[in-house]
Structures are given as C-alpha cells and as structure tokens.
Amino acid sequence: MSHQPVTIEKFAVPHPLDPLTGAEIAAARAVLDAAGLLGETVRVPMLLPDEPTKAELAGWTPGAPIDRRVDATLLDIATGVATEVVVSITRGEVVRAERVPNDAPPYGQPQYLFEEYERAEVIAKASPEWQAAMTRRGLADHIDLAFCGPLAPGYTGRADEVGRRVIRSLTFLRYDEDDSPWAHPVEGLIVHIDLTSNSVIRVEDVGDVPVPAGHGNYYPEVQGEARTTVKPIEISQPEGPSFAVSGSLVEWENWAMRVSFNAREGLVLHDVTFDGRSVLSRASVPEMVVPYGDTAPGRFWISYFDAGEYLLGKNANHLELGCDCFGVIRYLDGYVADDHGHPVRIPNVVCMHEEDYGILWKHTNLDGRSDVRRSRRFVVSYFSTIGNYDYGFYWHFYLDGSIEVVAKATGIVFVGAGEPGVPQRHATELAPGVFAPVHQHLFSARLDVAIDGEDNRLVEIDAQRVPMGPDNPFGNAFSWSETPLTTEKRAQRDADTSVARVWEVQSASRTNAVGRPTAYHLIPEPTALLMADPASSVAARAAFATRHLWATQHEPGQIWPAGRYPNAHQGGAGLPEYAARDRSLDGEDIVLWHTFGLTHFPRPEDWPIMPVDYAGFWLKPYGFLDQNPAMDVPESSQAHGEADGGCCGGGAACACGH
C-alpha cells in the first residue's frame, strides 16, 4: 500500500500475545481513516488481533519490539462491498487490503452489525405486507410492542437471495414493555430483508395458529417471592487466591498460560504449560452451530453460527461477583470494536477463580491410617448472550495435570406456536400452544497441541476384546489397539464409547521414565454429531460438526472451523479446505479440532428459562508425567479441626489426616 504511515502513540506491550487494548483499537481506526478506508457508509463488522506467527514468536525476546497488527473486515453498507484489511499499529500503516469475493459462489457475508438488528426491525415493521399480515391475524393493536427478531438466514439457494446481504425477521408479541419478547411467537410470519438496499425481499404469511397467551416471564416480580430455605454458602480465602496475574500471564500451581480475549472467539489461551513443559500453544472454541430440526417455514433454514455470524466475544457479558462467579475472583477486561471501529470496553469479561473439587486422592490402610488430599481446580471463564440463548465457556485446570473444557447453555428456548395439545413431529409442547423445536448446540474446540514441543503424533486408542481361545481361555481378557492417524484425512474420526475411544497426542521426541512417548489424551464425552442429512445445506456449511475429530497440520490463518464468513455461505469452507491436502501428521505441528455439544429435545422444565445444560471434554496426561504430580499437595486447612468436630463432621474415626 502506498498510504503515508500515521504517527501513533507508542504502546508499552509486555508480551506479543497480550489482547488488544482500547488504545490499540483506536489507533488501528486512525490508520484506517487516514488511508481513506472509513467513508461515511463504511462499517466494521469484525476487528481482531492479527496474531504474530510462530516464527515471529520464536524470534522474539522479552523487552524487544514486535509488530502489533489488527485484522479488520470493513463493509460498505451502501454497496455491500466488503474488504479485509491488515493494519500495523506499530508502524501506523495499512499492510494489506483486499476485497472479499462474496458476490459469486460460494458467497459468504461478513458478520452482522449491531445497527443492522435495529434497522431490520424498522424495515420489517414499515412493510405494508407485514402490517397487512398482522391486521389479518387480528393483531393490529400489538404492532407497536411487537418484537421483530433478526435472524441469520442460513443458505437456501433461493434466486432472490443468493449473493445478497439477507436477514430474516420473525415476529413475537409483547403485551407490555417488560414482557418476554420470546414467549408469544406469531407463527408463520417471516419477513426476508435485504440489508444493503434496506428493502423487503418478500413476506411469508402462512397459517393462522393462535398466538400463545400465557406469559413466559422469568422475572421475580412475576414468578413470586424467592424461597427462604436456602442457607448462605460462603467461600473465603483469607490469604488470597493461589494464582498470580501479571498482564496476560496467569500462573497457578504447576500451570502457566497467557489469557487473551477477542471479538469473535471470546476467550483464547496461549502458551499453556504444566511444570514448565508445553501442553498447548493456543486453545479456544472458535465456532458453534445451532441447527434446528423443524421443517416449518419459519425454522427449516435456521442454523446459527454464533461465532462466525454474530461474534461470541462482541456479545460477551460484563460479569458480576456472586452471580456469574463465586469466591475470590480476579477479572480481566476485554476490548472490542463497535460498528464504526471505535473501542468498547467490556468490564470483567473474563473471570478467574479457584474451586474446591472434592477428593483428589485418598486411601485408608488396614491399620486404619487414612490419607486424604482435596482437589481444587483453577477456572477461567466467560459468558456470551446471542439473542435468546446464553453460553458460558469454562476451562478447568486441575492439580493432576488434567484440563476440562465445559460449555454451558442456558437462556430462553426458541419457540414457535401450535394448536394446544396437538403433538408435533419436530417440536415439543412446553406450555399451552408453545412448541420448542428439536435442535443441537455443536461446538468446535481448536486445540493447537504442543506436547513437550511442536513435534507431535496422533494415535487412536480403542479398548479391544480378545475372543475366547488359547490366548483367553477364561474369556475375561481384553486389551487395547493403537491406530496411528498419520494424515489429515485419516484423522477425521468419530467417537465410540462402546470401545472407550480416546485420541492420544504423543511427543515425537521425548519419552518418559518407562520409555514411552510423553502424551496427553483427548477424551470425548458422548455427543451426537450433526443430525441433518449429509446432502443438506447445513451439513455443507457446518462440515466440522460431521466428525468428532479433525486434525490438521498447523498453518497460519487456519482458525475458523466453518470458514471466515459462514453467514449465507454455500458451504465447504473451513476444515474441509484445511484438510484437503491430506498433509502429514507424523512428527508435525498438529492442531486438533474437537466437536462436542448437546442434542436438545426441549422439555417443559426448560420453560420459561432453561436450567444450565452441560457439554464438554477432557485433556488428561498419559505418560506425560512419571508419577502422580499431586503427591506434594498439602492437607486441607480444615484437616484435624476440632472447633466444628473435624473436617469429616466429628470424631477421630473420620479424621481427614492420620
């Protein structure tokens, strides 16, 4: 680019992997503005750190300068033209600017702007066809308070939508200003909107199902007084927590990591080590898809990509003590760009704390001596709200070297309307006339593994039955099999609980005390894969969700499981492209992509607000260490206590020490 560099403030950046600050986002915007890239109609759907490459990190020494860059997508809302721009904050110049080719197959639109949600509602309500449909249904008196929900359109291949920036609007009634906007769906009324021309493409008005009248409010003033039987639980750490935070560096017991945050992925962890040895170079949950299994006109196209279409990080919550996190908490703020590229601070966006987690290890000898150590875990988390659903992402680090990743789904179940008491094939009735379609929440975790370094191998481990015979005369024997997954195509695998399948990531150069490669196991939890037909549009767009495991050779920029722009994309982007060359995974820098999640058959107990549902997986050391690393954990501070009868509740027979 030939633009003149912009003189910007010099930033004291202690580490290249620190998240973007508000000042850096403002500086990036100034560079874009000076380069003439921010006209009156130009917006910023996505702005992320352009992270240093591994080669840059390897050549960096503490205190040395490093080029801090921003990766921005710009959208001219008047023309629909999108441009990708990389800005060097350090040098004050545009490094690269390229137009996004989204006007031909396979298409793909930038992420939605917050202003487009409001604009879509204005367009829908101004439509004479929408107003006529509301009047025909006898709902003219509810037009002012109606909520027109803006929803990503999926990809249907309709000729009047292909290549256009489309959003769909479904209508929900509100009977007063405080009424839940999700409880009263106007079934069969769909407005299809072009956000570039600010016009209605078409309005569908199908059926005459009555709008459910029962309230769906969960507010205390509606539900009644809170119970008084719950006694307080207090968590106290008089000497403070056991973890330390210095900038983005977080250290807890044997663990160390860099904690970062961005507008798309939300929480990102870098340089995760245990006892000074590398485990993960980078870890995040960069995508999720929520496909619906209903054939109704207002739902067959729904397959939300909550990161790639809406931005999980930009929609992250400001967390509050005693509500989202409990105990002795340390928070980190996050910074994202608004629709115009200005920095927005999200206070307390990342929460870090310790939790007691029951027994770590225990044994009682024949002589009555009992040794017990209590487990605790270090928790790094954040929450994001996308429309009706709320998602929490929790990374649990344990004293034994294990990592557990948990996604929590809660919020308000998305519903349609139907005839009360009349069963539907693809939806369950939660309340009279309120039907919630079957759907899935499928997450993709990206794990840039580095087990004792970047040279790793991948092996599938299955339990294996041994037939009765000379090698198993009593029929009791079983063993295991090891299948090397040496290329990207061989590594596209499904979980199998019938054989206790795990995936082992081995160091290609380091062995343990018994001569085996040091390793970690990826342990999946039972998860149904994408239930949609393999020939469906969503299967093409969310191909990552058709396998529990993908593995690729690391390549800069390969971050997004469903591609950079899944919005209105025809499909095939992301992991299918990344793995197409079938590169070697034998002794290479490997990235694992793990699909986990929920298949949700909604129940009345999910209404009016859904209790948290959980999905996740484990990473556990397997020969990474030569013995239990928690042998030096001290007894609980309450062990042998007498004031309250001892930590077990009273009496020497149950004392927690020896």
Salt bridges, closest charged atoms under 4 A:
GLU24 OE1 - ARG68 NH2 2.80
ASP50 OD2 - ARG69 NE 2.67
GLU51 OE2 - HIS270 NE2 3.61
GLU51 OE1 - ARG282 NE 2.89
GLU56 OE1 - ARG69 NH2 3.03
ASP67 OD2 - ARG69 NH1 3.45
ASP67 OD2 - ARG91 NH1 2.72
ASP71 OD1 - ARG564 NH2 2.90
GLU84 OE1 - ARG96 NH1 3.97
GLU84 OE2 - ARG564 NE 3.17
GLU93 OE2 - ARG91 NE 2.90
GLU98 OE1 - ARG96 NH1 3.57
ASP103 OD2 - ARG99 NH2 3.77
GLU115 OE1 - ARG43 NE 2.91
GLU115 OE2 - ARG119 NH2 3.34
GLU115 OE1 - HIS340 NE2 3.97
GLU116 OE2 - ARG165 NE 2.76
ASP160 OD1 - ARG202 NH2 2.77
GLU161 OE2 - ARG158 NH1 3.41
GLU161 OE2 - ARG168 NH1 2.57
GLU161 OE2 - HIS192 ND1 3.69
GLU161 OE2 - ARG202 NH2 2.97
ASP179 OD2 - HIS184 NE2 2.93
GLU187 OE2 - ARG299 NH2 2.75
ASP194 OD2 - ARG164 NE 2.61
GLU204 OE2 - ARG158 NH2 3.86
GLU204 OE2 - HIS192 NE2 2.70
ASP205 OD2 - ARG136 NE 2.87
ASP205 OD1 - ARG137 NH2 2.71
ASP208 OD1 - ARG136 NH1 2.53
GLU265 OE1 - ARG282 NH2 2.87
GLU287 OE2 - ARG264 NH2 3.84
ASP294 OD2 - ARG299 NE 2.78
GLU309 OE2 - ARG541 NH2 3.09
ASP333 OD2 - ARG345 NE 2.84
ASP339 OD1 - LYS314 NZ 2.95
GLU354 OE2 - ARG376 NH1 3.00
GLU355 OE2 - HIS353 NE2 2.97
GLU355 OE1 - ARG377 NE 2.78
ASP356 OD2 - ARG374 NH2 2.60
ASP371 OD2 - ARG369 NE 2.65
ASP371 OD1 - HIS658 ND1 3.41
GLU404 OE1 - ARG377 NH1 3.46
GLU404 OE1 - HIS396 ND1 2.95
ASP448 OD2 - LYS54 NZ 2.91
ASP448 OD2 - HIS554 NE2 3.91
ASP452 OD2 - ARG277 NH2 2.65
ASP452 OD1 - ARG510 NH1 3.49
GLU454 OE2 - LYS54 NZ 3.19
GLU460 OE1 - ARG493 NE 2.79
GLU460 OE2 - ARG501 NE 3.50
ASP462 OD1 - ARG501 NE 2.76
GLU482 OE2 - ARG516 NH2 3.43
GLU488 OE2 - ARG583 NE 2.80
ASP494 OD1 - ARG547 NH1 3.95
GLU504 OE1 - HIS521 NE2 2.55
GLU555 OE1 - ARG581 NH2 2.37
GLU555 OE1 - ARG583 NH1 2.71
ASP586 OD1 - ARG457 NE 2.47
ASP589 OD2 - LYS54 NZ 2.74
ASP589 OD2 - HIS554 ND1 3.85
ASP606 OD2 - HIS600 NE2 2.86
ASP606 OD1 - ARG603 NE 3.08
GLU635 OE1 - HIS640 NE2 3.22
